Amino acid sequence: MIQLREKFNNPPSIYRSAPLWVWNDNMEEKNIDWQLAELKKHGFGGAFIHPRPGLMTPYLSEEWFRLWKYALESAKKLDMKVYIYDENSYPSAFAGGHVSKELPDCLAASAVKSIHKTSEFVTVHRVLGTTDSTFIKAFICEREKNILHICKDVSLLPASSWQSFGKEVCLFQLIKGETTSWLAGYANVDSLRPEVTEEFLSCTYDRYFSEVGRDFGGAVPAIFSDEPYVSGGGAYCHRLDSIPFSYWFVQQFYKKNGYSILDNLPAMFSDTRNMLSEIPDEKVRFDYYETVRELWTNNFFKPISAWCRAKKIALTGHYMEHQWPLAFGGCMSPAVMANYEYEDWPGIDLLQSFMLREEAFHPLQLTMQEVKSVANQLGKERVLCEIFGAGGWDIDICDMKRIADWVFVNGINFVNQHLVYSTITGSRKRDHPQSFDWREPWWDAYTEINDYMARLSLILSQGKMEQRILVIHPTTTGYLVPVSSEDGCVEKKENFLHNPEMTHYQQLLQFLTDRQYDFDLGDEYILERNGRPEQGVLICGNQSYEIIILSSDMKNMRSSTCLMLSAYLDQGGKVICVGSPGNYVDGMLNRENWQKLMGNESCIMASNEKELPGLLPKTYFVSDAALPQGFNHMRRRLDDGSLFYFFVNHSMGTVDCRLQMRGSCLIKWNCFSGKQESMEYQNGSVLINFHLLLERNETLLLQVWEERTENEGERRIPIHQDLEIGYEEVETEFVSAEPEEHNRMVLDYCTLYLDGEVYKGINAVQAGRLIYRNRGFQDNPWDNSVQYKDRIIACNKYGEESGFTTEYQFFCEKEPLGDLWVSAEYAEYYRLLVNGRQVEWSSRKDRLDHHIGMADIGGFVHRGENRICLTAPVFDVKLELESIFLSGDFCVVQKGKKWVISEKRSLVLGELTKQGYPFYSGNIYYEFSVILPRRTRNLQISIPYGKYSSCSVYIDGEKEGLVQFDCREKLSLEKEYAKGIHHITLKVGIGLKNLLGPHFDSSRPRNRAWPGMWKNAPVFGPAEADSYDLIECGIYGQPVIFYQ
């Protein structure tokens, strides 16, 4: 325990967060060193080196591995870990195009359904089944409401004769894999094929082992597999008229099931009356997905898992788990939960950062319950979450802590931030931001959050959970639904799953969660491999379940589960059916088996979840007041018998109650200070109770000892007894507000001069696309595009006539006073003219990026219209034309429809965008003074309302705290302050959203950002000032001091 306390104060690197460190640049050693040092300084324990669109260093080349090894050695010096990311972007398996190139016969393909009038084929006299390589099957059909009647197979008849058999034909065609720049110009691979995995292991995993294998399990602890799925003809294709298909799969399906999928293809897409087959539709679908899952598991996951275990490196990553239980879902991933068995550190992905801002619950909690359950059952020590991805440049510290607490209390103990950009030049800044790095105004404040998460990760990786209730997960119910009828999404509360219907199941899980019951989910495949009934208890790996629950939304059960539950019930085990589940077994209607289960005397029928409290064991603690939705806990037992309880309040208000649990004594572990603290409690012979007061988004970590022992006194930390003295209030006085850096203005429209054409007032990003198209590229080759080897860089052979010129305009109300700078990406490639006069670029770089150059143009700008002209004499493939920035001592104000530069003015309390800072991104220092009428040891500061990304509090120049929970908070300080004047500083971070956008997406996105949101800007402008989507920011009031 002493060792654990020491680690808690400063957790080792293995428990610290490790972000996706995006290599999207021409990586250089000096930048690798500097960026790793920044990560270390700000509390990270390592990083996953993540190749991603924009990477110029050829992937898997000798240079790639030279730099990778250099990063590893640099990290070792900092006592950091380096993790492998197994793909060039995602999904895993195509190896940045290398596997696709080597196995052209194993590319993914789809079977696409379409219905046509037979009259369309009267002139086609060929037998399509023998002459057209894309033809699969043709059936004469009739449509009746939602039923498709299959009347005759006409695949081997001349198409011109089809009309004589009926009016419509259901046609199935093979769509070969679509080549796409996202997959390095290739099509995706078929991950059901064993040779795909063999080649993937050979060209990626084996290469890493040969280069850095000696550090596997040490400085290189794990390898990350990202979003593998069973692909059809397109990458991330969401067509509801297609399914993954190959003739190799047809053969495998027949071997497993004894009939042909070809004759039953219509059943995959809709309910049918098939005169040509006796196999029920639901059985066809069930067998299809069972076959896909078995091939995927045996040919992809198991070999990769075995390779990692043989090489002593942990396998981690995540799947397309957000699609549950849609078996197709556009990106086929049947029974994702079952495959967590084959990961050493199973993981999930939690995108965006808006969850729980305005609600106490979000249905994506289900994905955490899945992975947590497998970790509990199979003893997985670490559970990863790729977190905050596409959370937007407007994410704030409160969002980060709130969502981190949410995943921690639901079983995650390894945080993997999405992401850290090596560079934000060009389209990279729009690649699902934010970025956890030195560009963010909250960067220094984030160190405290990283330390906080590391301490939670350490504690929640100790011991194990003890769960008594198992809820059978109705995954295979999704197998029964035809592709075109799938409806809903587990990601969206407003459009939750309707087909298959899972509303009642979600309500059941939320009921159990809200009432603090200990439960896991039971995946049927994991139960088959790891479960057994034993003396009235269901054993699954490390867990022993006393009660099994079935939801009314569970319509199908695998036969293995049915047999296991029957044996469990016969031993006296207890099953509770909430509602009426059934009636399918392995996709076949089987009321007899379901009635036998539910007719067992040990099976209890409950009409709904509200009847459960009288049927379930008592919870591990009780409260003297009703606990609100959003109050959650985790309970872990350590080897010494003590327990850790982690309580989180995500409700919409304060939790104020007394909790009672089994115990003799307890202490509080402060995850911000790293210390153990006393906490008042009352104890009897067996039970302990204490006052729990948690504000919204506040947490509490307690260690509880259930049994009295001789050394109990060593566990107690003396409680400092304060006299009951009330607090008195004193107001503060506003002194000043000063920006930490220059103000900024965005110039995002220009006039482009290209190949004799003039494009006046064009959006800069669109101008960049035109330049690339005129230089032989279909589009910007770095925008959501993966480079195969050095193919893009190798095209960089342009002569003197390949250049272009752009001109940006801005208006100054008066002749500028003070500093005025312009920033441009890859400035060294351009000649710079300001109002017709040449200006030299400075050696200074913009703090936003080492590729953004700057020039001092203060002496070249005048009152009125000004022109900045950038001329690239020779085109270079690196030159993604973008907005440029002005920075200096000025304000930006709206005049009519335009943004103009105005003279600088003093800031006051209130909204910053209305005070001439609409594009500012940086910190503002708000200064206040207060007079304390007497010396005090206890001080509380009530933080005023504001909108910001971070807020750190300083008193007399010394940092005292970070606003963690929401934008109104009392900060309590147990420290002595003298009588007299004191100075309070609020260091308020203003995020990058107003500077980097998106500015013109009609949905006005908050806490989410996808690359397409930047493509909605008007092509020609300049855009009117009113049309910019800017978020409010600033401090709107004065802090109030309460003193004793």
MARKE-831795 format. One line per 2 residues: for each residue x, y, z of C-alpha. Coordinates in steps of 0.2 Angstrom, whole numbers, m for minus. Each point is the difference from the previous one (the first is absolute). Layout:
MARKE-831795
X:Y:Z  ...
end
This chain:
MARKE-831795
0:0:0  15:12:4
6:m3:m18  m17:3:m7
m1:17:9  17:5:m7
m5:m5:m17  m16:10:2
9:16:4  10:m2:m17
m7:m14:m10  12:m10:m12
m1:3:m18  m9:m16:m4
m15:7:9  1:17:m8
m10:5:m15  7:m3:m17
m7:9:m15  0:m4:m18
15:10:m5  m4:4:m18
15:m1:m12  m8:11:m14
16:9:m6  17:m3:m7
6:m6:17  17:7:7
10:m5:15  0:18:8
m19:0:m1  m2:m17:7
11:4:15  m9:17:3
m17:m8:m1  4:m14:11
7:11:13  m16:11:0
m11:m16:2  11:m5:15
0:17:8  m19:0:m1
m3:m16:9  m1:m13:m15
8:m17:3  3:m4:m18
m8:1:m17  m6:m11:m14
9:5:m16  m15:2:m12
4:2:m19  m15:10:m7
m4:10:m15  13:13:m4
14:m12:4  15:4:m12
12:m13:7  m3:m16:m10
m10:m12:12  9:m16:4
16:6:m9  18:m1:7
m2:18:4  m16:m3:9
8:m13:11  15:11:3
m10:14:6  m11:m12:10
15:m7:9  7:18:3
m17:4:8  1:m15:11
18:4:6  m5:18:3
m15:m6:10  10:m12:11
11:15:5  m16:8:7
m6:m16:8  m15:m1:m12
m8:m14:m10  m2:m1:m19
m15:m10:m6  m2:m7:m18
m15:4:m11  m2:m13:m12
m6:9:m16  2:16:m10
m16:8:6  m14:m13:1
m9:m12:m2  14:m13:5
5:m14:m12  4:9:m17
18:6:7  m1:17:m9
m3:m9:m17  14:m13:2
m12:m15:3  m12:6:m13
14:1:m13  6:m18:4
m17:m8:0  m10:7:m14
m11:m16:1  m4:3:18
m8:17:m2  m17:3:9
m15:0:m11  m19:1:2
m16:m8:m6  m12:14:m5
m18:m2:m1  m11:9:m13
m18:m3:m7  m4:4:m18
m14:m2:m12  3:m15:m11
m4:10:m15  16:9:2
9:m16:m6  m10:m5:m16
14:4:m11  13:m8:10
1:m18:m7  15:m5:10
0:m12:15  7:12:12
5:m14:12  13:m6:m12
5:16:m9  1:14:13
13:m2:14  m9:12:12
m16:m10:m2  m5:m11:16
m18:m4:m1  m17:5:m7
m17:m5:7  m17:4:m7
m9:9:14  m16:8:6
m2:13:13  m14:0:13
2:14:13  16:m4:9
1:m18:m6  10:m5:m15
m7:m16:m9  14:m10:m9
m8:m9:m14  13:m7:m12
19:m1:m2  4:7:m17
19:2:2  4:m13:m14
m14:6:m12  2:13:m14
m4:17:8  m12:4:m15
m11:m15:6  m2:7:18
m15:10:m5  m10:m16:m4
1:m6:19  m5:16:8
1:19:1  15:3:12
17:m8:3  10:1:15
18:1:m6  16:m3:11
16:7:m7  18:m1:6
8:17:4  18:m1:1
10:10:13  0:19:m3
17:8:m1  2:15:11
13:12:5  m4:m4:18
7:m17:m3  15:6:m9
m8:m1:m17  m5:m19:3
m15:m9:4  m3:m7:17
4:m18:4  m11:m15:5
5:m3:18  m9:m17:0
13:m7:m11  15:m8:10
13:5:m13  m5:18:3
5:m1:19  16:m10:m5
5:14:m11  m5:13:12
10:m8:14  15:m2:m12
1:18:m6  m5:9:16
2:m10:16  15:m10:m5
9:16:m6  m3:8:17
6:m15:9  16:m1:m10
3:18:3  m5:3:18
m5:m17:6  13:0:14
m10:14:8  m17:m10:m1
m9:0:17  12:13:7
2:17:m9  m12:m6:m13
m14:m8:10  m14:m1:m12
m6:0:m18  m16:9:m6
m12:m7:m13  m12:13:m6
m18:m3:m6  3:m17:m9
m17:m5:m8  m6:m11:m13
0:11:m16  m11:0:m15
4:9:m16  3:16:8
10:8:15  m13:4:14
m14:m3:m13  m17:2:8
m11:m6:m15  m15:m10:6
m1:m9:m17  16:m10:2
9:m12:11  18:m7:0
1:m14:m13  13:m11:m9
m1:m17:m8  13:m6:13
m13:5:13  m14:m10:m9
11:m15:1  4:2:19
m19:3:3  m5:m16:m8
13:m10:9  m6:7:17
m19:0:m3  m3:m13:m14
m10:11:m12  4:14:m12
m1:18:5  m2:4:m19
m18:m7:0  m4:10:15
8:17:m3  m17:9:0
m3:m4:18  15:10:5
m8:16:m6  m19:m2:4
m13:m12:6  m5:m12:m14
m11:m14:m5  13:m11:m9
m8:m14:m11  18:m6:m4
6:m3:18  m7:m8:16
13:10:11  m10:13:10
7:18:m2  5:2:18
10:m16:m1  9:6:m16
5:16:8  5:m8:16
11:m13:m9  8:14:m11
5:10:15  6:m15:10
11:m5:m15  7:17:m2
4:2:19  8:m18:0
11:4:m15  4:17:6
5:m7:18  10:m15:m6
9:8:m15  3:18:7
m1:2:18  6:m16:7
16:0:m11  4:18:5
m3:m4:18  11:m15:0
14:10:m9  m1:13:14
0:m12:14  14:m10:m7
10:16:m2  m5:6:17
m8:16:m5  m18:5:5
m13:2:m14  m12:14:2
m10:12:m11  m19:1:m4
m13:m6:m12  m15:7:m8
m9:m2:17  m12:14:m2
m11:m10:m12  m6:m12:12
m11:m10:m3  m2:4:m18
9:m15:m7  3:9:m17
0:18:5  8:5:m16
17:m6:7  m3:m18:4
7:m4:18  m11:m14:7
1:m4:19  14:12:3
m1:m3:19  6:m18:m3
16:5:m8  6:10:16
5:m18:5  14:1:m12
7:17:6  11:1:15
m5:18:3  m18:1:m8
m5:17:m5  m14:11:m7
m1:17:m9  m10:15:7
m1:13:m12  m5:19:2
m1:9:17  m18:6:2
m6:m15:10  m8:3:17
2:19:m2  m19:2:1
m6:m17:5  4:m13:13
1:m15:m12  6:m5:m17
m4:m17:m9  19:m2:m5
2:m5:18  m5:m17:m7
17:m2:m9  9:3:17
m11:m13:8  5:m13:m13
18:2:1  0:2:19
m10:m17:1  13:m9:m10
14:7:10  m8:m5:16
m4:m18:m6  17:m3:m8
12:9:11  5:14:m12
11:12:11  m1:15:m12
m15:6:m10  3:14:m13
m10:14:m6  4:10:m15
m8:16:6  m5:18:m5
2:m3:m19  m8:13:m11
m5:9:16  3:17:m9
12:14:3  m13:7:13
3:m15:12  4:6:18
8:m6:16  m17:m3:7
m5:m11:m15  16:m10:2
m2:m4:18  m18:m3:m1
2:m13:m14  15:m8:8
m9:m2:16  m14:m8:m9
11:m13:m9  10:m4:16
m16:m3:11  m6:m12:m14
16:m11:m1  13:9:m10
17:2:8  11:5:m15
m3:17:m9  6:1:m18
m4:18:m6  m4:3:m17
11:8:m5  17:11:m1
4:7:m17  18:2:m4
m5:14:m12  m17:8:m4
5:7:m17  m12:m2:m14
m15:m11:2  8:m9:15
m8:13:12  m17:m6:m6
4:m18:3  m12:m4:14
7:13:12  3:5:15
19:m3:3  7:m3:17
16:10:m2  10:16:3
m11:10:m12  m15:0:12
m2:14:13  m5:m13:13
16:m10:m3  9:4:16
m17:m2:10  m2:m17:m8
15:m7:10  m11:m1:15
m13:m9:m9  13:m13:m6
6:m2:17  m18:m3:7
m3:m13:m14  16:m9:4
m4:m2:18  m17:m6:m4
7:m12:m13  12:m7:13
m13:m3:13  m13:m7:m12
13:m12:m7  2:m8:17
m10:m15:7  m16:m6:m9
m19:4:0  m12:m13:8
m16:m1:m10  m15:m10:5
m12:3:m14  2:m5:m19
m11:8:m13  0:m11:m16
5:12:m14  m13:m2:m15
13:2:m13  m6:m14:m12
m17:8:0  7:12:m12
4:m15:m12  m18:m2:m3
m3:17:m8  2:3:m19
13:12:m5  m12:13:m8
m11:0:16  13:4:13
m5:16:9  8:10:13
17:3:8  7:m3:17
10:16:m2  m16:11:m1
m12:2:15  m13:8:m11
0:m14:m12  4:m16:10
m2:m17:m7  m17:m4:m7
4:m15:m11  6:m10:8
m10:7:15  11:3:15
m9:14:9  m5:m12:14
17:m7:1  8:17:2
m13:5:13  4:m16:10
19:4:0  m3:18:5
m12:m6:14  14:m11:7
13:13:m2  m10:14:8
m4:m11:15  18:m5:2
m1:m19:m3  15:m9:m4
m2:m9:m17  9:m5:m16
m6:m4:m17  2:m18:m6
5:m2:m18  m6:m17:m7
16:m4:m8  10:4:15
m12:m10:11  2:m15:m12
19:0:1  2:5:18
m16:m3:9  m7:m15:10
m14:m2:14  7:m6:16
m11:m4:16  m13:13:m5
13:14:m5  5:4:m18
19:1:m1  7:11:m14
19:1:2  4:10:16
m19:4:4  m13:m10:9
m18:6:m4  m14:m4:12
m14:7:m11  m3:0:m19
m11:13:m9  m8:m1:m17
m8:15:m8  m16:0:m10
11:7:m15  9:m16:0
m9:m9:m15  14:m12:m4
11:m11:10  14:m12:m6
m2:m18:4  15:m1:10
m7:14:12  m17:m9:1
9:m16:5  11:9:13
m15:9:8  m10:m16:0
13:m9:10  2:16:11
m18:0:4  0:m19:4
13:3:13  m11:13:8
7:16:m8  m11:15:m1
m5:8:m17  m11:15:m1
m9:4:m16  m5:19:m1
m14:0:m12  m2:m15:m13
16:m4:m9  0:m13:m14
m4:m9:m11  15:m4:m11
14:m12:2  15:1:m12
m12:10:m12  m14:m13:0
m16:2:8  0:m11:15
m13:4:13  2:m17:8
17:3:7  m4:18:6
m16:m7:9  11:m13:8
12:13:7  m14:11:6
m10:m14:7  14:m5:11
m4:3:19  16:10:2
m5:12:m14  m9:15:6
m10:11:m11  0:19:3
m12:11:m10  13:14:0
16:6:8  m9:9:14
m4:m17:8  19:m5:1
5:8:17  m10:m13:9
8:m14:m10  18:6:0
13:m1:14  3:16:10
12:13:m7  17:1:8
m5:17:7  m16:9:4
m4:18:1  m12:10:11
m7:10:m15  m4:m5:m18
15:1:m11  m2:9:m16
3:m7:m18  18:4:m4
7:m5:17  11:m15:m3
13:m10:9  13:m13:m2
6:m13:13  16:m9:0
7:m13:12  19:0:3
10:m15:5  1:6:18
m19:0:2  m3:18:m1
m11:8:m12  1:16:m11
m16:9:m4  0:13:m14
m15:11:0  m5:12:m14
m14:13:m1  m6:3:m17
m17:4:5  m7:18:m4
2:5:19  8:m3:16
0:m17:9  m2:2:19
m3:m15:10  7:m13:13
7:m16:m7  1:m16:10
10:m15:m5  9:m14:8
17:6:8  10:5:15
10:15:m6  3:10:m16
12:13:m7  m2:12:m15
13:m1:m15  1:18:m7
3:m3:m19  5:18:m2
13:2:14  5:m18:0
m2:m1:18  m10:m10:12
m12:10:11  m11:m2:15
m19:m1:m1  m12:0:14
m11:m16:2  m9:m10:12
2:m19:3  m8:m14:9
5:m18:2  m3:m3:m18
m6:15:m10  7:17:m3
m9:16:m6  6:17:m5
m7:16:m8  2:1:m19
m1:17:m8  4:1:m18
m3:14:m11  m4:m3:m18
15:m8:m9  9:m2:16
8:m17:5  6:m9:16
12:m15:1  m1:m9:17
9:m15:7  m10:m10:12
5:m15:11  m14:m11:4
8:m10:15  8:7:15
18:m5:2  14:3:13
8:14:m11  m16:9:m4
8:15:9  13:2:m13
m13:2:m13  m8:15:8
6:18:m4  m3:12:14
m15:11:m3  4:19:3
m14:6:10  m6:17:m6
m11:11:11  m17:3:m8
3:17:m6  m11:8:m14
7:8:m16  m1:18:m3
m1:8:m17  11:13:m8
m1:7:m18  14:1:m11
4:15:m12  4:m2:m18
17:7:m5  4:m5:m18
m1:m13:m13  15:m3:m11
3:m12:m14  15:m11:1
4:2:m18  m4:10:m16
m18:1:m6  m3:m9:m17
m10:2:m15  m4:m14:m13
2:4:m19  m9:m15:m8
m5:7:m17  12:5:m13
2:3:m19  9:m14:m9
11:3:m15  3:m17:m8
5:m5:m18  m7:16:m7
m16:m1:9  m6:12:14
m12:m7:14  m5:16:9
m6:m2:18  2:m19:1
1:m9:17  18:m4:3
m3:m19:2  m10:m1:m16
14:10:m8  12:m14:6
m11:m13:m8  1:9:m17
19:1:1  1:m19:3
m12:m4:m14  10:11:m12
16:m9:5  m6:m18:m3
m9:m5:16  m19:m4:1
0:9:17  11:6:14
10:m16:2  3:3:18
m18:2:5  m7:m16:7
12:m9:m11  14:m13:4
16:0:m10  5:m17:m6
19:m1:2  6:17:m7
m12:2:m14  m5:18:4
17:6:3  7:m8:m15
m12:10:m11  9:16:6
9:4:m17  m7:17:m5
9:13:m10  0:19:0
m16:3:m8  m10:m10:13
m1:13:13  m15:11:5
m5:16:9  m13:4:13
m5:17:7  m9:2:17
m8:17:4  m4:8:17
m6:17:6  7:11:13
m10:14:8  16:10:5
18:m2:m4  5:m14:12
11:3:15  11:m13:8
3:m17:m6  m8:m8:m15
5:m17:m7  m6:m11:m13
1:m19:1  0:m12:m14
3:m19:m2  16:m5:m8
4:18:m1  18:m3:m7
m8:m6:m17  m8:17:m3
6:17:m5  m10:13:11
m6:17:m6  m10:11:11
m8:15:m10  12:m4:m14
16:1:11  10:m15:3
2:m6:18  12:m13:7
m6:m14:10  6:0:18
9:m15:8  m14:0:13
m13:m14:m1  m18:1:5
m3:m8:17  m14:m11:m9
12:m10:m11  18:m1:m4
m5:1:m19  m9:16:2
12:15:m4  m2:18:5
4:17:m7  0:17:9
m11:11:m12  m4:14:12
10:12:m10  m8:m5:m16
m19:2:4  m10:16:m1
m17:6:3  m14:m7:m11
2:m15:m12  16:m10:1
6:m15:m10  11:m14:4
7:m10:m15  7:m17:1
9:m6:m15  7:m18:m1
12:0:m15  0:m19:m1
m15:m11:6  5:m13:13
m12:m14:5  2:5:19
m9:17:m4  m18:m2:6
m6:18:m2  m9:5:16
m6:15:9  13:12:7
0:9:16  4:18:6
6:2:18  4:16:9
m6:14:12  m17:3:m8
m18:m4:2  m11:m8:m14
m17:8:m1  m15:m2:m12
m4:14:m12  m15:m3:m10
3:m17:m8  19:m1:3
13:m3:13  12:15:2
15:3:10  m2:14:13
11:7:14  3:m10:15
m11:4:15  0:m6:18
m10:m16:4  m14:0:13
m10:m14:8  m12:m7:m12
m1:m9:m17  17:1:m9
m6:m1:m18  m10:16:2
16:9:6  10:m2:m15
6:m18:3  m11:m11:m11
15:m11:m6  11:0:15
7:m16:7  11:1:15
m1:4:18  m7:16:8
6:5:17  m14:8:10
6:9:15  m10:4:16
4:7:17  m7:m4:17
2:7:18  m1:m13:13
m5:8:17  9:m13:10
12:m14:m1  m8:m16:m5
5:m18:m3  m15:m6:m10
m5:9:m16  m13:m4:m13
0:8:m17  m16:0:m10
4:0:m18  m10:12:m11
m10:m6:m15  9:m1:m16
3:m10:m16  18:m6:m2
10:m16:m4  10:1:17
1:11:15  15:0:13
m1:10:16  15:9:7
1:10:16  14:12:2
9:m8:m14  m1:m18:6
m11:m13:m9  m13:m7:12
m12:m10:m11  m8:m5:m16
m19:2:m4  m4:m18:m3
m19:m3:1  m10:13:m9
1:19:m2  m7:4:17
10:m7:14  6:4:17
19:m3:3  4:m5:18
17:5:6  7:m6:17
14:12:1  5:16:10
m3:17:m7  5:16:8
m11:15:4  0:13:m14
0:1:m19  2:m16:m11
1:m2:m18  m11:m13:m9
4:m6:m18  m11:m10:m11
10:m8:m14  m14:m3:m13
4:m10:m15  m10:4:m16
0:m15:m12  5:m2:m18
m18:m2:m7  m2:19:m5
16:0:m9  0:m17:m9
m18:m3:m2  m11:m7:m7
m8:17:m3  m14:m4:m12
m8:m17:3  m18:3:1
m2:m12:15  11:12:11
9:m15:7  5:0:18
12:m13:8  1:m9:m16
10:2:m16  1:m10:m16
10:5:m15  m15:3:m11
m6:14:11  14:11:m7
m7:m3:m18  m15:10:3
8:17:m2  m6:11:m14
11:m4:m15  1:19:m5
m1:14:12  7:8:11
m13:m7:12  m10:12:9
5:3:18  m17:m5:7
1:m17:m8  15:m6:10
m4:m12:14  9:6:15
m1:m6:18  m2:12:14
14:1:12  7:10:15
m4:3:18  m16:9:4
1:5:18  12:1:15
5:m13:12  m7:0:18
11:m4:15  m7:m9:15
12:0:15  m1:m7:18
end
